[in-house]
Amino acid sequence: MEVTLKSLAEFLFQRRCLKEIVSSDSGDLSRIVSDVCIDSRLAKRGALFCCLDGTKRRGVEFAQDAAKSGAIAVIANERILNLDIPQLIVTDTKEASGLAAAYFHGLPASKLLMIGVTGTNGKSTTAYLIRSILKAGGMKCGLIGTIIYHDGTREEEADRTTPQAPLIQSLLSRMVQNGCHACVMEASSHGIEQKRIAGCLYDRAVFTNLTPEHLDYHGNMDNYFAAKKGLFERHMRGSWKVSTNIDDPYGKAIQKIFEPYALEFAIHNKSEGMISGFIIDSSIRGIDMGINLPGSLINVSLPLLGEYNAYNSLAAASTAWSLGFSPDVIKAGLESCPPVPGRLERYFVEDGPVCVIDYAHTPDALEKVASTIKPLCDGKIWLVFGHGGDRFRENRPLLGRVAASLADHIVVTMDNPRSEDPEDIALQIVDGIKSSLGNPEYRIIIDRKQAVHFALDNAKAGDVVLITGKGPERQIIFKDHTMPYSDYEALKDWCNLRGKRLL
């Protein structure tokens, strides 16, 4: 269906988002819209350009550039002088851009079962697990998250956890065209607060947990929680349900606030009739756990490690159970879930250590990962990690203290330094190591590949080399350039140089 500028404007008006239309002699509201974009460099003939403000410049500054590239109209929150194309003046450009993109793509979220996953840790693994269960039940499912975007046919590397609204709506549209029945989407606090998910309503949601992260953006935990809570306050539909982890205090708060819609799950604070779980056995190769569903018990063997992945499995099982999937399908889906890139990825080195690659980049996440590995390790833990530049600096000494309390040998290296000096970041981490009660051996090797190779060279059979912070990322970000890099490729390169095989 072709979308005209007039019909799109009427849709925004119906959603109480459009205040007025500022037209010119050359303005023609019957023209066909060819695209909705937020980057003037991507504007093409027939596009509707949305003037979103950035961190340094205002969106209206790029309206003329978009018009020169062929845009037929703009969405803005104020009148723009000397602009010879129609202007849709709206109450909120972020919300309007999402709604406009959704309308342009035929409101694809209305044609899919929509499942949103939010929280600090566990979003990606939980999303993968939910998708695997849906697949086991015969339901084709797309995925939008931190690691990949998958439209049901084609997979692409993700740029950010929750992309900008035009890309979300384009991905959802492709899912519909490719025959998907559902979409599971990670909803980050930035994505919710910046209204990137405008135009999306969800049938099911998951709240995993909440620990300090992104506080450089949100300021404090109350604001961070409020951003997450916005998913349930503004973006749910129908007889929606949220599966929430009541062992986490913020998850318990979600249960209390949204009680009629909340499905509790827990490992420790469990009660009769609720969804709960328990670990039967755990090794470096995976966990066996029991899951209590209302009226049934299933035992599952998972290629995952640790209690927190037991929580992720419970979240996925709870969501699937609420959608009517049988215990047998839930078990099959959990057990057949493919490895999640950068989430406790394990590689067994011939006659050498086990190498584990994980995305953990906050003190809480690092503590969970290292605490999971420690009791499963027969030898020593070699920890290789750094911290991103232009991010929450207070985390750096905390990361150092966590590392010192759990690792036997530490190699501090770079992560994504961005505009900061990676040596300075490393020294701030070392301050935390020195102030800890532990007494691990540590050194700084800024070159990340060299740091990984050093740990692998010195670790022995029975040891674990734990590499954290970047997970599946394939580049290192500096102030003015990026450099191709992958922890997995660094491991493979070391194996090739030393004549070792990955088992």
C-alpha positions as CSV (number, residue, x, y, z in Angstrom):
1,M,0.0,0.0,0.0
2,E,1.4,3.4,-1.0
3,V,1.6,5.9,1.8
4,T,0.9,9.6,1.0
5,L,2.1,12.5,3.1
6,K,-1.5,13.3,3.8
7,S,-2.5,9.9,5.1
8,L,0.6,9.8,7.3
9,A,-0.1,13.2,8.7
10,E,-3.7,12.1,9.5
11,F,-2.4,9.1,11.3
12,L,-0.1,11.3,13.5
13,F,-3.1,13.6,14.2
14,Q,-5.2,10.6,15.3
15,R,-2.4,9.6,17.7
16,R,-2.5,13.2,19.1
17,C,1.1,13.8,18.0
18,L,0.6,16.3,15.1
19,K,0.0,19.9,16.1
20,E,0.0,21.6,12.7
21,I,1.2,21.4,9.1
22,V,3.3,24.2,7.8
23,S,3.1,24.1,4.0
24,S,4.6,26.2,1.2
25,D,3.6,26.9,-2.4
26,S,5.5,23.8,-3.4
27,G,4.0,21.6,-0.7
28,D,1.9,18.7,-2.1
29,L,0.4,16.5,0.6
30,S,-0.7,13.9,-2.0
31,R,2.9,13.0,-2.8
32,I,4.0,9.4,-2.1
33,V,6.4,8.9,0.8
34,S,9.3,6.7,-0.2
35,D,11.0,6.3,3.2
36,V,11.1,7.6,6.8
37,C,14.7,8.5,7.9
38,I,16.4,10.3,10.8
39,D,19.8,10.8,9.1
40,S,19.9,13.6,6.4
41,R,22.7,11.7,4.7
42,L,20.4,8.9,4.0
43,A,17.5,11.0,2.8
44,K,16.5,10.1,-0.7
45,R,13.9,11.3,-3.2
46,G,10.5,11.1,-1.6
47,A,11.7,10.6,2.0
48,L,10.1,12.1,5.1
49,F,13.0,13.4,7.3
50,C,12.6,13.4,11.1
51,C,14.5,16.2,12.8
52,L,15.8,14.3,15.9
53,D,18.2,16.2,18.2
54,G,21.6,14.6,18.9
55,T,23.9,15.1,21.8
56,K,25.7,18.0,20.1
57,R,23.5,19.3,17.3
58,R,19.8,19.9,16.8
59,G,17.9,17.9,14.1
60,V,16.4,21.0,12.5
61,E,19.9,22.0,11.5
62,F,19.9,19.2,8.9
63,A,16.5,19.9,7.4
64,Q,17.8,21.9,4.4
65,D,20.4,19.1,3.7
66,A,17.6,16.6,3.6
67,A,15.5,18.7,1.3
68,K,18.4,19.1,-1.1
69,S,18.7,15.3,-1.2
70,G,15.1,14.9,-2.2
71,A,13.1,14.8,1.1
72,I,9.5,15.9,0.5
73,A,8.7,16.9,4.1
74,V,10.1,17.0,7.6
75,I,8.9,16.2,11.0
76,A,10.0,18.8,13.6
77,N,9.0,20.2,16.9
78,E,9.2,23.8,15.7
79,R,8.8,25.8,12.5
80,I,11.9,26.0,10.3
81,L,12.4,29.2,8.4
82,N,13.1,29.2,4.7
83,L,12.3,25.6,4.2
84,D,10.4,25.0,1.0
85,I,8.8,21.7,1.8
86,P,5.9,20.8,4.2
87,Q,6.7,20.7,7.9
88,L,4.7,18.4,10.2
89,I,5.0,20.1,13.6
90,V,4.7,17.6,16.3
91,T,4.6,17.4,20.1
92,D,7.5,15.0,20.3
93,T,9.8,14.2,17.3
94,K,11.1,11.0,18.8
95,E,7.7,9.5,19.3
96,A,6.5,10.9,16.0
97,S,9.4,9.3,14.1
98,G,8.6,5.9,15.5
99,L,4.9,6.3,14.7
100,A,5.6,7.6,11.2
101,A,7.9,4.7,10.5
102,A,5.4,2.2,11.9
103,Y,2.7,3.6,9.6
104,F,4.9,3.8,6.6
105,H,5.8,0.1,7.0
106,G,2.1,-0.9,7.5
107,L,2.1,-1.2,11.3
108,P,4.0,-4.5,11.3
109,A,4.0,-4.9,15.1
110,S,0.2,-5.3,14.9
111,K,0.7,-8.4,12.7
112,L,3.2,-10.2,15.0
113,L,3.3,-11.7,18.5
114,M,5.5,-9.2,20.2
115,I,7.8,-10.1,23.1
116,G,10.0,-7.6,24.8
117,V,12.9,-8.4,27.1
118,T,14.3,-5.8,29.5
119,G,16.6,-5.7,32.5
120,T,20.4,-5.2,33.0
121,N,21.8,-8.7,32.6
122,G,20.5,-11.7,30.7
123,K,18.5,-10.0,28.0
124,S,20.3,-11.6,25.0
125,T,20.4,-15.1,26.4
126,T,16.7,-14.9,27.4
127,A,15.8,-13.6,24.0
128,Y,17.7,-16.5,22.3
129,L,16.0,-19.0,24.6
130,I,12.5,-17.7,24.0
131,R,13.1,-17.8,20.2
132,S,14.3,-21.4,20.5
133,I,11.2,-22.5,22.3
134,L,8.9,-20.7,19.8
135,K,10.8,-22.4,17.0
136,A,10.4,-25.8,18.7
137,G,6.7,-25.1,18.9
138,G,6.5,-24.4,15.2
139,M,6.4,-20.6,15.4
140,K,8.8,-18.7,13.2
141,C,10.3,-15.8,15.2
142,G,12.5,-12.8,14.4
143,L,15.0,-11.3,16.8
144,I,16.2,-7.8,17.5
145,G,18.9,-7.5,20.2
146,T,22.4,-6.7,21.3
147,I,24.1,-9.3,19.2
148,I,22.1,-9.7,16.0
149,Y,19.1,-8.6,14.1
150,H,17.3,-11.5,12.4
151,D,14.3,-10.9,10.1
152,G,13.4,-14.5,9.8
153,T,15.5,-15.0,6.7
154,R,18.7,-13.0,7.0
155,E,20.9,-12.2,10.0
156,E,23.0,-9.1,10.4
157,E,25.3,-7.9,13.1
158,A,23.6,-5.5,15.6
159,D,24.6,-1.9,15.8
160,R,23.0,-1.4,19.2
161,T,20.7,-3.3,21.5
162,T,17.5,-1.4,20.6
163,P,18.1,0.3,17.2
164,Q,16.5,3.6,16.1
165,A,12.8,3.5,15.3
166,P,12.9,3.5,11.5
167,L,15.2,0.4,11.5
168,I,13.0,-1.4,14.1
169,Q,10.0,-0.9,11.9
170,S,11.8,-1.9,8.8
171,L,13.0,-5.1,10.5
172,L,9.5,-5.9,11.8
173,S,8.1,-5.3,8.2
174,R,10.7,-7.7,6.8
175,M,9.7,-10.3,9.5
176,V,6.1,-10.1,8.3
177,Q,7.1,-10.4,4.7
178,N,9.3,-13.4,5.6
179,G,6.5,-15.3,7.3
180,C,7.4,-14.7,10.9
181,H,4.7,-15.2,13.5
182,A,6.5,-13.4,16.3
183,C,9.4,-11.1,17.2
184,V,11.4,-11.2,20.4
185,M,13.1,-7.9,21.1
186,E,15.5,-6.6,23.7
187,A,14.4,-3.3,25.1
188,S,17.2,-1.2,26.5
189,S,16.7,1.6,28.9
190,H,18.0,4.0,26.2
191,G,15.6,2.5,23.7
192,I,12.6,2.9,26.0
193,E,13.4,6.4,27.2
194,Q,14.4,7.8,23.8
195,K,11.2,6.3,22.4
196,R,12.9,4.2,19.8
197,I,10.1,1.6,20.4
198,A,7.4,4.1,19.6
199,G,5.0,2.3,17.2
200,C,5.5,-1.0,19.1
201,L,3.1,-2.7,21.5
202,Y,4.0,-5.9,23.2
203,D,1.9,-9.0,24.2
204,R,4.5,-10.4,26.5
205,A,7.5,-9.0,28.4
206,V,10.4,-10.2,30.6
207,F,12.1,-8.3,33.4
208,T,15.4,-10.1,34.2
209,N,17.0,-8.0,37.0
210,L,18.4,-4.5,37.6
211,T,22.0,-3.6,38.7
212,P,24.0,-0.4,38.3
213,E,24.7,0.3,34.6
214,H,24.3,3.3,32.3
215,L,24.2,5.6,35.4
216,D,26.4,8.1,33.5
217,Y,23.2,8.5,31.4
218,H,20.4,8.0,33.9
219,G,22.1,9.6,36.9
220,N,20.8,7.1,39.6
221,M,19.1,3.8,40.0
222,D,15.6,5.3,40.5
223,N,15.8,7.0,37.0
224,Y,17.2,3.8,35.5
225,F,14.4,1.7,37.0
226,A,11.8,4.3,35.8
227,A,13.2,4.0,32.3
228,K,12.8,0.2,32.3
229,K,9.4,0.5,33.9
230,G,8.2,2.6,30.9
231,L,8.1,-0.6,28.8
232,F,5.2,-1.9,30.9
233,E,3.5,1.5,31.4
234,R,3.3,2.6,27.8
235,H,4.0,-0.2,25.4
236,M,1.9,-3.2,26.3
237,R,-1.4,-4.3,24.8
238,G,-4.4,-6.6,25.4
239,S,-4.2,-9.3,28.0
240,W,-0.4,-8.8,28.4
241,K,1.8,-10.5,30.8
242,V,5.3,-9.8,32.2
243,S,7.5,-12.6,33.6
244,T,9.5,-11.1,36.4
245,N,12.3,-12.4,38.5
246,I,11.2,-11.9,42.1
247,D,14.5,-12.9,43.6
248,D,15.7,-9.5,42.3
249,P,14.4,-6.6,44.4
250,Y,13.5,-4.6,41.3
251,G,11.9,-7.6,39.8
252,K,9.8,-7.9,43.0
253,A,8.9,-4.3,42.6
254,I,7.7,-4.9,39.1
255,Q,5.5,-7.8,40.4
256,K,3.9,-5.5,43.0
257,I,3.3,-2.5,40.6
258,F,1.9,-4.6,37.8
259,E,0.4,-7.4,39.9
260,P,-2.6,-8.3,37.7
261,Y,-0.3,-8.8,34.7
262,A,2.8,-10.3,36.5
263,L,4.0,-13.9,36.3
264,E,6.6,-14.5,39.1
265,F,9.6,-16.8,38.7
266,A,12.3,-17.6,41.2
267,I,14.9,-20.0,42.4
268,H,15.1,-18.9,46.1
269,N,11.9,-17.0,47.0
270,K,9.6,-19.6,45.5
271,S,6.1,-20.6,46.7
272,E,3.5,-23.2,45.8
273,G,2.0,-22.9,42.3
274,M,4.5,-20.4,40.9
275,I,7.1,-21.0,38.3
276,S,10.4,-21.9,39.9
277,G,13.6,-23.8,39.3
278,F,16.5,-25.6,41.0
279,I,19.9,-26.7,39.8
280,I,20.5,-30.5,39.9
281,D,24.1,-30.5,38.6
282,S,26.6,-28.1,37.2
283,S,29.9,-28.5,35.4
284,I,32.1,-26.5,33.0
285,R,30.0,-28.1,30.2
286,G,26.6,-27.0,31.4
287,I,23.8,-27.3,33.9
288,D,21.0,-29.8,34.7
289,M,18.0,-28.1,36.3
290,G,14.5,-28.8,37.2
291,I,11.7,-26.3,36.3
292,N,8.4,-26.3,38.1
293,L,5.6,-25.2,35.9
294,P,2.0,-25.0,37.2
295,G,1.0,-28.7,37.2
296,S,4.2,-30.2,35.9
297,L,7.9,-30.6,36.5
298,I,10.5,-30.8,33.6
299,N,14.2,-31.6,33.9
300,V,16.4,-30.0,31.3
301,S,20.1,-30.3,30.4
302,L,21.4,-26.9,29.2
303,P,24.6,-26.0,27.4
304,L,24.7,-23.0,29.7
305,L,26.7,-22.2,32.9
306,G,25.6,-20.9,36.2
307,E,22.6,-19.9,38.3
308,Y,22.0,-16.7,36.4
309,N,21.5,-18.7,33.2
310,A,19.0,-20.9,35.2
311,Y,17.1,-17.6,35.8
312,N,17.3,-16.8,32.0
313,S,15.8,-20.3,31.3
314,L,13.0,-19.7,33.8
315,A,12.2,-16.4,32.2
316,A,11.9,-18.0,28.8
317,A,9.9,-21.0,30.2
318,S,7.5,-18.6,32.0
319,T,6.9,-16.6,28.8
320,A,6.4,-19.7,26.7
321,W,4.1,-21.3,29.3
322,S,2.0,-18.1,29.4
323,L,1.5,-18.4,25.6
324,G,0.3,-22.0,26.0
325,F,3.4,-24.0,24.9
326,S,3.5,-27.5,26.4
327,P,6.2,-28.6,28.9
328,D,7.6,-30.9,26.2
329,V,8.0,-28.1,23.7
330,I,9.6,-25.8,26.4
331,K,12.1,-28.6,27.3
332,A,13.0,-29.2,23.6
333,G,13.4,-25.5,23.0
334,L,15.6,-24.9,26.0
335,E,17.8,-27.9,25.3
336,S,18.2,-27.1,21.5
337,C,19.0,-23.4,21.9
338,P,22.2,-22.6,19.9
339,P,25.2,-21.0,21.8
340,V,24.7,-17.3,22.4
341,P,27.7,-15.4,21.0
342,G,29.7,-13.8,23.7
343,R,27.7,-15.2,26.6
344,L,29.9,-17.6,28.4
345,E,31.2,-19.1,25.2
346,R,33.4,-22.0,26.0
347,Y,36.3,-23.3,24.0
348,F,38.3,-26.3,25.0
349,V,42.0,-26.0,24.0
350,E,43.8,-29.2,23.1
351,D,46.2,-30.1,26.1
352,G,45.5,-26.6,27.5
353,P,43.0,-24.4,29.4
354,V,39.4,-23.8,28.8
355,C,38.8,-20.4,27.3
356,V,35.6,-18.6,28.2
357,I,34.5,-15.4,26.3
358,D,31.8,-13.2,27.9
359,Y,30.3,-9.8,27.4
360,A,30.3,-8.9,31.1
361,H,31.4,-5.3,31.4
362,T,29.9,-4.1,34.7
363,P,31.0,-5.1,38.3
364,D,27.8,-7.1,38.9
365,A,28.1,-8.9,35.6
366,L,31.8,-9.7,36.1
367,E,31.1,-11.0,39.6
368,K,28.3,-13.2,38.3
369,V,30.5,-14.6,35.5
370,A,33.6,-15.2,37.6
371,S,31.6,-16.6,40.5
372,T,30.0,-19.0,38.1
373,I,33.4,-20.2,36.7
374,K,35.3,-20.4,39.9
375,P,33.7,-23.5,41.4
376,L,33.9,-25.3,38.0
377,C,37.6,-24.6,37.5
378,D,40.0,-27.3,38.5
379,G,43.0,-25.0,38.3
380,K,43.6,-21.2,38.2
381,I,41.5,-18.4,36.7
382,W,43.2,-16.1,34.3
383,L,41.1,-13.0,33.8
384,V,41.6,-10.6,30.8
385,F,39.5,-7.5,30.8
386,G,39.3,-3.7,30.5
387,H,36.6,-1.0,30.6
388,G,35.1,1.2,27.9
389,G,36.1,4.9,27.7
390,D,33.5,7.7,28.1
391,R,31.4,5.4,30.3
392,F,30.7,5.1,34.0
393,R,34.1,5.7,35.4
394,E,33.1,4.8,39.0
395,N,32.9,1.2,37.8
396,R,36.6,0.9,37.1
397,P,38.0,0.4,40.6
398,L,34.9,-1.7,41.4
399,L,35.8,-4.0,38.5
400,G,39.3,-4.2,39.8
401,R,38.1,-5.2,43.3
402,V,35.8,-7.9,41.8
403,A,38.6,-9.2,39.7
404,A,41.0,-9.4,42.7
405,S,38.4,-11.3,44.8
406,L,37.8,-14.0,42.2
407,A,40.7,-14.4,39.8
408,D,44.2,-15.9,40.5
409,H,45.9,-13.9,37.6
410,I,44.7,-10.7,36.1
411,V,45.6,-9.1,32.8
412,V,44.2,-5.6,32.5
413,T,43.9,-4.5,28.9
414,M,41.9,-2.1,26.7
415,D,38.2,-2.4,25.8
416,N,36.8,0.4,23.7
417,P,38.8,3.4,24.8
418,R,36.9,5.9,22.7
419,S,38.2,9.4,23.5
420,E,40.1,8.3,26.7
421,D,43.7,7.1,27.1
422,P,43.5,3.3,27.6
423,E,46.5,3.4,29.9
424,D,44.6,5.8,32.2
425,I,41.6,3.5,32.2
426,A,43.8,0.5,33.1
427,L,45.4,2.4,36.0
428,Q,42.0,3.2,37.4
429,I,41.1,-0.5,37.3
430,V,44.5,-1.3,39.0
431,D,43.6,1.1,41.8
432,G,40.7,-1.2,42.6
433,I,42.9,-4.3,42.5
434,K,45.4,-2.7,44.9
435,S,42.7,-1.7,47.3
436,S,41.2,-5.1,47.5
437,L,41.8,-7.7,50.2
438,G,42.8,-10.3,47.5
439,N,46.4,-10.6,46.4
440,P,46.3,-11.8,42.8
441,E,49.1,-11.5,40.3
442,Y,48.3,-8.7,37.8
443,R,49.9,-6.9,34.9
444,I,48.8,-4.3,32.3
445,I,49.1,-5.2,28.6
446,I,47.2,-2.6,26.6
447,D,47.2,-4.4,23.3
448,R,44.2,-6.7,23.8
449,K,45.4,-9.4,21.4
450,Q,48.7,-9.6,23.2
451,A,46.9,-9.7,26.5
452,V,44.9,-12.7,25.4
453,H,47.9,-14.5,24.0
454,F,49.9,-13.8,27.2
455,A,47.2,-15.4,29.4
456,L,46.9,-18.4,27.0
457,D,50.6,-18.9,27.0
458,N,50.8,-19.0,30.7
459,A,47.7,-20.9,31.6
460,K,47.9,-24.7,32.1
461,A,45.5,-27.6,31.5
462,G,42.7,-27.3,34.1
463,D,43.0,-23.5,34.2
464,V,40.3,-21.2,32.8
465,V,41.2,-18.1,30.7
466,L,38.2,-15.8,31.1
467,I,38.1,-12.9,28.6
468,T,35.4,-10.4,29.4
469,G,34.0,-7.1,28.2
470,K,33.6,-7.4,24.5
471,G,31.9,-10.7,23.9
472,P,30.8,-10.9,20.3
473,E,32.0,-7.4,19.3
474,R,34.2,-7.4,16.2
475,Q,36.0,-4.0,16.6
476,I,37.7,-1.8,19.1
477,I,36.4,1.8,19.1
478,F,38.8,4.7,19.4
479,K,38.0,8.4,19.3
480,D,38.5,8.9,15.6
481,H,38.6,5.3,14.2
482,T,37.7,1.7,14.7
483,M,40.1,-1.3,14.5
484,P,38.9,-4.8,13.6
485,Y,39.2,-7.1,16.6
486,S,37.5,-10.2,18.0
487,D,38.3,-12.1,21.2
488,Y,37.4,-15.3,19.4
489,E,39.7,-14.5,16.5
490,A,42.5,-13.7,19.0
491,L,42.0,-17.2,20.5
492,K,42.0,-18.8,17.0
493,D,45.1,-16.9,16.0
494,W,46.9,-18.1,19.2
495,C,45.9,-21.7,18.5
496,N,47.3,-21.4,14.9
497,L,50.6,-19.9,16.1
498,R,51.0,-22.6,18.8
499,G,49.8,-25.5,16.8
500,K,46.8,-26.2,19.1
501,R,43.3,-27.4,18.2
502,L,40.0,-26.2,19.6
503,L,38.1,-29.3,20.8
